[in-house]
């Protein structure tokens, strides 16, 4: 297998012989981890050719490294970084690796989603099940797009997204969500986070107050903070954001924007009542603040009449609407979008052109073709039926196997159940025991604005099928029994 050339700076004008410069540079690369234990080095002829050196110079350099125990040479097999270098040559932090300027502390973030260990089941996420992704259909659409218009798609692009996808998205949003969306006020983004970031930079100035839900999505809070916003959390209940609390805040603060997820509140899955939506919209017009409406999984509503977005009602000029196709397709297909009034949209478009002028035209064109063929609509209907069945399966399994350990209601939509754990149960111990039993779940602390230890969990049902969900709950119950067992043993011993 052909390897990339190894770049090594050498200076013939220095007094040090070139073979020693070569050996010293490779030794430094080993110390700082650029060259890993067991990694092959280029052959002497190959390296001599790329560095324009005599081969004997490279041989002498390799011999110097071998004498120090940093590399091993196998006859007929090449030269490799030693698996264990001598202690005196152990890697050390170089001064040049530490910046001398001040760095802000890291932002709050959700744990990275990593591949699961074999056999592990995961309820800690509500990601879509990639097994349901229409990979064959999208691959065909992508291939047709490249074959028919490859030069144009791979060379030219529009900052607001490919016109075909904007047109299809606008038609869908207008028909199914009641939005006044057109290709001229709809932008396709690489992700919903990018959409929120653009909106934040378009609307906010440092110090502006943004009201957010006290339970929410930390990446969205991060991008609002990066725009300089001062976030103020407001309480929630089963009907969504408490608008009375917002009115109290407005009495003594100038609020620039309200960021919320009214359809299936993240993470609690509550649906904001029509009365509160209308009241919030009136307040926005009267008090002159923006509503940033995050409608991240609108399609997955299983019961009751459709609930239209705030952006579809009165006062919609004050609403900037963001959404995504990722929950419908897959996390790796990061097609977010934003709809805004013309004056706001012009600002958004100028920011996008300045920071990310080239979108993913080829993939956007392929997704547009899924719209045009009706495949996306068929896929959405399949996913809605599938996830509704999985929601019911998880709820039934929790009731059957965990009984009073958890308290919850079945939400009309979304991709997760919001549950409260009984006060007698130690949540951290249960989570650790669950990991040992092969099921991953966690408390909802990461979603709490105040990062408090609490008794809530968000259990996703979209990632696994019904049989897997039942097995996951079986493992949760086994883990809970293991946590409770020592207490039972202690009481028995005391009684004896």
C-alpha positions as CSV (number, residue, x, y, z in Angstrom):
1,X,0.0,0.0,0.0
2,X,1.3,3.4,-1.0
3,X,1.8,5.7,2.0
4,X,1.8,9.5,2.2
5,X,5.3,11.1,2.0
6,X,6.9,11.9,5.3
7,X,7.7,15.6,5.5
8,X,10.9,16.3,7.5
9,X,12.6,19.8,7.4
10,X,16.4,19.6,6.9
11,X,18.8,22.5,6.6
12,X,22.1,21.8,4.7
13,X,23.4,25.1,5.9
14,X,23.5,24.1,9.5
15,X,26.7,22.7,11.0
16,X,25.0,19.5,12.1
17,X,25.3,16.6,9.6
18,X,22.2,15.8,7.7
19,X,21.9,12.2,9.0
20,X,21.8,13.6,12.6
21,X,19.3,16.2,11.6
22,X,17.1,13.5,10.1
23,X,17.5,11.2,13.2
24,X,16.7,14.2,15.6
25,X,13.6,15.2,13.6
26,X,12.2,11.7,13.6
27,X,13.0,11.3,17.3
28,X,11.1,14.5,18.1
29,X,8.1,13.2,16.0
30,X,8.1,10.0,18.0
31,X,8.2,11.9,21.3
32,X,5.2,14.1,20.4
33,X,3.2,11.3,19.0
34,X,3.3,12.2,15.3
35,X,4.8,8.8,14.7
36,X,3.1,6.1,16.6
37,X,4.5,2.8,18.1
38,X,4.7,0.1,15.5
39,X,4.2,2.6,12.6
40,X,6.3,1.9,9.5
41,X,8.8,4.5,8.4
42,X,9.4,5.1,4.7
43,X,11.9,2.8,2.9
44,X,15.4,4.3,2.7
45,X,15.2,4.7,-1.1
46,X,11.7,6.3,-0.9
47,X,12.7,8.8,1.8
48,X,16.0,9.6,0.1
49,X,14.1,10.4,-3.1
50,X,11.4,12.6,-1.4
51,X,14.0,14.5,0.6
52,X,16.5,14.7,-2.2
53,X,19.2,13.0,-0.1
54,X,21.8,10.3,-0.7
55,X,20.4,7.0,0.4
56,X,23.4,6.4,2.6
57,X,22.4,9.5,4.6
58,X,19.0,8.0,5.3
59,X,20.6,4.7,6.2
60,X,22.9,6.4,8.7
61,X,20.0,8.3,10.2
62,X,18.0,5.1,10.7
63,X,21.0,3.4,12.2
64,X,21.3,6.3,14.7
65,X,17.6,5.9,15.7
66,X,18.1,2.1,16.0
67,X,21.1,2.6,18.3
68,X,18.9,4.7,20.6
69,X,16.2,2.0,20.6
70,X,13.6,4.2,18.9
71,X,13.2,2.1,15.7
72,X,13.5,-1.5,14.7
73,X,14.7,-2.7,11.4
74,X,13.4,-6.1,10.0
75,X,15.5,-7.7,7.3
76,X,13.4,-7.5,4.2
77,X,10.5,-6.0,6.1
78,X,11.3,-2.4,6.6
79,X,11.9,0.0,9.5
80,X,9.3,0.6,12.3
81,X,8.9,2.8,15.3
82,X,9.7,0.7,18.4
83,X,6.7,-0.5,20.3
84,X,8.4,0.5,23.6
85,X,11.1,3.2,23.5
86,X,13.6,3.5,26.3
87,X,12.4,5.3,29.3
88,X,14.8,8.2,28.8
89,X,13.1,8.8,25.4
90,X,9.5,8.6,26.7
91,X,7.2,11.2,25.1
92,X,7.0,14.4,26.9
93,X,4.8,17.5,26.5
94,X,6.7,20.0,24.3
95,X,6.6,23.7,25.2
96,X,5.5,24.4,21.7
97,X,2.3,22.4,22.3
98,X,1.0,24.8,24.9
99,X,-0.2,28.2,23.6
100,X,0.9,31.3,25.4
101,X,-2.4,33.1,24.8
102,X,-5.5,32.7,27.0
103,X,-8.1,30.2,26.0
104,X,-11.7,30.3,27.1
105,X,-13.0,27.3,29.0
106,X,-14.8,24.6,27.0
107,X,-18.5,24.9,26.4
108,X,-21.1,22.5,28.0
109,X,-21.7,19.6,25.6
110,X,-23.5,16.4,25.3
111,X,-21.3,13.2,25.4
112,X,-20.1,12.1,22.0
113,X,-22.0,9.3,20.5
114,X,-19.6,6.4,20.0
115,X,-20.0,3.0,18.4
116,X,-21.6,0.7,21.0
117,X,-19.6,-2.3,22.3
118,X,-20.9,-5.6,20.9
119,X,-24.2,-6.5,22.5
120,X,-24.8,-3.1,24.2
121,X,-28.3,-1.7,23.9
122,X,-28.8,2.1,24.2
123,X,-31.7,4.0,25.6
124,X,-29.7,7.2,26.3
125,X,-30.3,8.5,22.8
126,X,-33.2,9.1,20.5
127,X,-31.3,9.0,17.3
128,X,-33.1,7.6,14.3
129,X,-32.4,3.9,13.5
130,X,-30.0,4.0,10.6
131,X,-31.2,0.5,9.6
132,X,-34.4,2.2,8.4
133,X,-32.5,4.7,6.3
134,X,-33.4,4.6,2.5
135,X,-29.7,4.1,1.6
136,X,-30.4,2.4,-1.8
137,X,-32.8,5.1,-2.9
138,X,-30.5,8.0,-1.9
139,X,-27.5,6.3,-3.5
140,X,-29.4,6.0,-6.8
141,X,-30.5,9.6,-6.5
142,X,-27.0,10.8,-5.8
143,X,-25.5,8.8,-8.7
144,X,-28.1,10.3,-11.1
145,X,-27.4,13.8,-9.8
146,X,-23.6,13.4,-10.3
147,X,-23.9,11.6,-13.7
148,X,-26.4,14.2,-15.1
149,X,-25.1,17.4,-13.6
150,X,-21.8,16.5,-12.0
151,X,-19.7,19.4,-13.3
152,X,-22.2,22.0,-12.2
153,X,-23.0,20.4,-8.8
154,X,-19.3,19.9,-7.9
155,X,-18.2,23.4,-9.1
156,X,-21.0,25.8,-8.4
157,X,-23.3,26.2,-5.5
158,X,-25.7,28.6,-3.8
159,X,-25.1,29.8,-0.3
160,X,-28.8,29.3,0.7
161,X,-28.9,25.7,-0.7
162,X,-29.7,24.0,-3.9
163,X,-32.9,25.5,-5.5
164,X,-34.5,22.1,-6.1
165,X,-34.3,21.2,-2.4
166,X,-35.4,24.7,-1.3
167,X,-38.4,24.4,-3.6
168,X,-39.4,20.9,-2.3
169,X,-38.9,21.9,1.4
170,X,-40.9,25.1,1.0
171,X,-43.8,23.1,-0.6
172,X,-43.7,20.5,2.2
173,X,-43.6,23.2,5.0
174,X,-46.4,25.2,3.4
175,X,-48.7,22.2,3.0
176,X,-48.0,20.2,6.2
177,X,-47.1,22.9,8.7
178,X,-48.9,26.0,7.4
179,X,-45.8,28.1,6.9
180,X,-45.5,31.0,4.5
181,X,-42.4,29.3,3.1
182,X,-41.0,29.9,-0.4
183,X,-37.6,29.2,-2.0
184,X,-36.9,32.9,-1.5
185,X,-37.2,32.8,2.4
186,X,-36.0,29.3,3.1
187,X,-32.3,28.4,3.6
188,X,-30.8,24.9,3.6
189,X,-28.0,24.5,6.2
190,X,-25.5,21.7,7.0
191,X,-27.2,21.1,10.4
192,X,-29.9,22.5,12.7
193,X,-27.0,23.7,14.9
194,X,-25.7,25.8,11.9
195,X,-29.2,27.2,11.4
196,X,-29.5,28.3,15.0
197,X,-25.9,29.7,14.9
198,X,-26.8,31.8,11.8
199,X,-30.0,33.0,13.5
200,X,-28.2,33.9,16.7
201,X,-25.6,35.9,14.8
202,X,-28.2,37.6,12.8
203,X,-30.4,38.7,15.7
204,X,-28.2,39.0,18.8
205,X,-25.6,41.4,20.1
206,X,-23.3,40.8,23.2
207,X,-25.3,41.1,26.4
208,X,-28.7,40.5,24.8
209,X,-31.1,38.5,27.0
210,X,-32.5,35.3,25.5
211,X,-35.1,33.3,27.4
212,X,-34.7,29.6,27.1
213,X,-36.5,26.5,28.5
214,X,-35.0,25.3,31.8
215,X,-34.7,21.9,30.2
216,X,-33.2,21.9,26.8
217,X,-30.6,21.2,24.2
218,X,-27.1,22.3,25.3
219,X,-25.6,22.6,21.7
220,X,-28.3,25.2,21.0
221,X,-27.5,27.1,24.2
222,X,-23.9,27.0,23.2
223,X,-24.4,28.8,19.9
224,X,-26.6,31.4,21.5
225,X,-23.9,32.1,24.1
226,X,-21.3,32.3,21.3
227,X,-23.3,35.2,19.8
228,X,-22.9,36.9,23.2
229,X,-26.4,36.2,24.6
230,X,-27.1,36.1,28.3
231,X,-29.4,33.1,28.7
232,X,-32.3,33.2,31.3
233,X,-34.0,29.8,31.9
234,X,-37.8,29.7,32.3
235,X,-39.8,26.9,33.9
236,X,-41.8,24.2,32.0
237,X,-44.8,22.1,32.8
238,X,-46.9,19.5,30.9
239,X,-48.1,22.3,28.6
240,X,-44.7,23.6,27.6
241,X,-43.0,26.9,28.4
242,X,-44.6,28.8,31.3
243,X,-45.5,32.1,29.5
244,X,-46.5,33.8,32.8
245,X,-42.8,33.4,33.9
246,X,-41.8,35.1,30.7
247,X,-44.2,38.0,31.4
248,X,-42.6,38.4,34.9
249,X,-39.2,38.4,33.2
250,X,-40.3,41.1,30.7
251,X,-41.4,43.3,33.6
252,X,-37.7,43.9,34.6
253,X,-35.6,42.7,31.6
254,X,-35.5,43.7,28.0
255,X,-35.7,40.3,26.3
256,X,-34.3,40.1,22.8
257,X,-35.4,36.6,21.9
258,X,-37.1,33.5,23.2
259,X,-35.7,30.1,22.1
260,X,-38.0,27.1,22.5
261,X,-39.1,23.7,21.2
262,X,-42.9,23.9,21.5
263,X,-43.9,20.9,19.4
264,X,-42.2,18.1,21.2
265,X,-40.3,19.9,23.9
266,X,-36.7,18.7,24.1
267,X,-36.1,16.7,26.2
268,X,-39.5,16.4,28.0
269,X,-41.6,15.8,24.9
270,X,-44.4,18.0,26.2
271,X,-46.5,19.8,23.6
272,X,-47.1,23.5,24.1
273,X,-50.8,24.3,24.2
274,X,-52.4,26.4,21.4
275,X,-53.4,29.1,24.0
276,X,-49.8,29.5,25.2
277,X,-48.5,29.6,21.7
278,X,-50.9,32.4,20.8
279,X,-50.1,34.3,24.0
280,X,-46.4,34.0,23.3
281,X,-46.8,35.3,19.8
282,X,-48.9,38.3,21.0
283,X,-46.2,39.1,23.5
284,X,-43.5,39.0,20.9
285,X,-45.3,41.5,18.7
286,X,-46.2,43.8,21.6
287,X,-42.8,43.7,23.3
288,X,-40.7,43.5,20.2
289,X,-38.7,40.3,20.7
290,X,-38.0,37.4,18.4
291,X,-39.2,33.8,18.7
292,X,-36.7,31.2,17.6
293,X,-38.8,28.1,17.1
294,X,-36.9,24.9,17.0
295,X,-39.1,22.2,15.4
296,X,-36.6,19.4,15.2
297,X,-38.9,16.4,14.7
298,X,-42.3,17.7,13.6
299,X,-43.1,14.5,11.6
300,X,-43.2,12.2,14.6
301,X,-46.6,13.1,16.0
302,X,-48.7,10.0,16.6
303,X,-51.9,11.0,18.3
304,X,-54.5,13.8,18.1
305,X,-54.9,16.5,15.6
306,X,-51.8,18.1,13.9
307,X,-50.4,21.0,15.9
308,X,-49.2,23.9,13.7
309,X,-46.0,25.8,14.5
310,X,-46.1,29.2,16.1
311,X,-44.6,30.4,12.8
312,X,-47.8,29.5,11.1
313,X,-50.0,31.7,13.2
314,X,-50.6,35.4,13.9
315,X,-47.4,37.3,14.6
316,X,-45.3,35.0,12.4
317,X,-43.2,37.9,11.2
318,X,-41.5,37.8,14.6
319,X,-40.8,34.1,14.4
320,X,-37.7,32.5,12.9
321,X,-38.3,28.8,12.3
322,X,-35.6,26.2,12.2
323,X,-35.8,22.4,11.6
324,X,-34.0,19.5,10.2
325,X,-34.3,16.3,8.1
326,X,-31.7,14.5,10.2
327,X,-34.3,12.8,12.5
328,X,-36.3,11.7,9.4
329,X,-33.3,10.4,7.5
330,X,-30.1,9.9,9.6
331,X,-27.8,12.0,11.8
332,X,-25.1,11.8,9.0
333,X,-27.5,13.6,6.6
334,X,-27.3,17.0,8.1
335,X,-29.9,18.9,6.1
336,X,-31.1,21.6,8.4
337,X,-33.3,24.6,7.3
338,X,-34.4,28.0,8.4
339,X,-37.5,30.1,7.4
340,X,-37.7,33.7,8.2
341,X,-39.4,37.0,7.1
342,X,-37.7,38.7,4.2
343,X,-35.8,41.4,6.2
344,X,-34.4,38.7,8.6
345,X,-33.7,36.3,5.7
346,X,-31.5,38.9,3.9
347,X,-29.3,39.2,7.0
348,X,-29.1,35.4,7.3
349,X,-28.2,35.0,3.7
350,X,-25.4,37.5,3.9
351,X,-24.0,35.8,7.0
352,X,-24.1,32.4,5.3
353,X,-22.4,33.7,2.2
354,X,-19.6,35.2,4.3
355,X,-19.0,32.2,6.5
356,X,-20.0,29.1,4.4
357,X,-20.7,30.1,0.8
358,X,-20.7,26.6,-0.6
359,X,-23.3,24.1,0.5
360,X,-23.5,20.4,-0.2
361,X,-25.1,20.8,-3.6
362,X,-24.8,17.2,-4.7
363,X,-26.4,15.7,-1.6
364,X,-29.0,18.4,-1.5
365,X,-29.9,17.6,-5.1
366,X,-30.2,13.9,-4.3
367,X,-32.5,14.6,-1.3
368,X,-34.6,16.8,-3.5
369,X,-35.0,13.9,-5.9
370,X,-36.3,11.8,-3.0
371,X,-38.9,14.5,-2.5
372,X,-39.8,14.6,-6.1
373,X,-40.2,10.8,-6.4
374,X,-42.4,10.6,-3.4
375,X,-39.8,8.4,-1.6
376,X,-39.3,10.8,1.3
377,X,-43.1,10.9,1.9
378,X,-43.3,7.1,1.9
379,X,-40.3,6.9,4.2
380,X,-41.8,9.4,6.6
381,X,-45.0,7.4,6.8
382,X,-43.1,4.2,7.5
383,X,-41.0,5.8,10.1
384,X,-44.0,7.3,11.9
385,X,-45.8,3.9,12.1
386,X,-42.6,2.3,13.2
387,X,-41.7,4.8,15.9
388,X,-45.3,4.8,17.2
389,X,-45.1,1.0,17.7
390,X,-41.7,1.4,19.4
391,X,-43.0,4.1,21.7
392,X,-45.8,1.8,22.8
393,X,-43.5,-1.2,23.1
394,X,-41.1,0.7,25.4
395,X,-44.0,2.0,27.5
396,X,-45.4,-1.5,27.9
397,X,-42.0,-3.0,28.8
398,X,-41.3,-0.3,31.4
399,X,-44.7,-0.8,33.1
400,X,-44.4,-4.6,33.0
401,X,-40.8,-4.9,34.2
402,X,-40.2,-1.8,36.3
403,X,-43.6,-1.1,37.7
404,X,-43.5,1.7,40.3
405,X,-39.8,2.4,39.9
406,X,-40.6,4.9,37.1
407,X,-43.4,7.3,36.6
408,X,-44.2,8.6,33.1
409,X,-46.9,9.4,30.6
410,X,-47.0,8.3,27.0
411,X,-46.3,11.4,24.9
412,X,-48.4,12.1,21.7
413,X,-45.2,12.5,19.7
414,X,-41.4,12.6,19.7
415,X,-38.8,9.8,19.9
416,X,-38.3,9.4,23.7
417,X,-40.1,8.9,27.0
418,X,-39.6,11.4,29.8
419,X,-39.6,9.4,33.1
420,X,-39.2,10.2,36.8
421,X,-37.3,7.7,39.0
422,X,-38.7,6.8,42.4
423,X,-37.0,8.7,45.2
424,X,-35.8,5.4,46.9
425,X,-33.6,4.5,43.9
426,X,-30.0,5.7,43.5
427,X,-29.9,6.8,39.9
428,X,-26.0,6.9,39.5
429,X,-25.7,3.4,40.9
430,X,-28.5,2.1,38.7
431,X,-26.8,3.7,35.6
432,X,-23.5,2.0,36.5
433,X,-25.2,-1.3,37.1
434,X,-27.0,-1.0,33.8
435,X,-23.7,-0.5,31.9
436,X,-22.5,-3.8,33.4
437,X,-25.7,-5.5,32.3
438,X,-25.3,-4.2,28.7
439,X,-27.8,-1.4,28.6
440,X,-26.9,2.3,28.5
441,X,-29.1,5.0,30.0
442,X,-28.5,8.1,32.0
443,X,-30.0,10.7,34.2
444,X,-31.2,13.9,32.4
445,X,-28.7,16.1,34.2
446,X,-27.0,17.1,30.9
447,X,-30.3,18.7,29.7
448,X,-30.9,20.7,32.9
449,X,-29.8,24.3,32.5
450,X,-28.6,24.4,36.1
451,X,-26.9,21.0,35.7
452,X,-28.6,19.7,38.9
453,X,-28.6,16.1,40.0
454,X,-32.2,15.1,39.4
455,X,-34.5,12.1,39.2
456,X,-35.4,12.3,35.5
457,X,-34.3,10.2,32.6
458,X,-35.0,10.5,28.9
459,X,-35.3,7.0,27.4
460,X,-35.2,6.9,23.6
461,X,-37.2,4.4,21.6
462,X,-36.2,5.2,18.1
463,X,-32.8,3.5,17.9
464,X,-34.0,-0.1,18.6
465,X,-36.8,-2.3,17.5
466,X,-39.5,-3.7,19.8
467,X,-37.6,-6.9,20.7
468,X,-34.4,-4.9,21.5
469,X,-36.4,-2.4,23.6
470,X,-37.9,-5.2,25.6
471,X,-34.5,-6.7,26.2
472,X,-33.1,-3.3,27.2
473,X,-35.8,-2.9,29.8
474,X,-35.2,-6.5,31.0
475,X,-31.5,-5.5,31.6
476,X,-32.6,-2.3,33.3
477,X,-34.7,-4.4,35.7
478,X,-31.9,-6.8,36.3
479,X,-29.5,-3.9,37.1
480,X,-32.0,-2.4,39.5
481,X,-32.4,-5.7,41.3
482,X,-28.6,-5.8,41.7
483,X,-28.6,-2.3,43.1
484,X,-31.3,-3.1,45.6
485,X,-30.0,-6.5,46.6
486,X,-27.3,-5.2,49.0
487,X,-29.9,-3.2,51.0
488,X,-32.1,-6.2,51.3
489,X,-29.1,-8.3,52.6
490,X,-28.2,-5.5,55.1
491,X,-31.7,-5.5,56.5
492,X,-31.7,-9.3,56.7
493,X,-28.5,-9.3,58.6
494,X,-29.7,-6.6,61.0
495,X,-32.9,-8.7,61.7
496,X,-30.8,-11.7,62.4
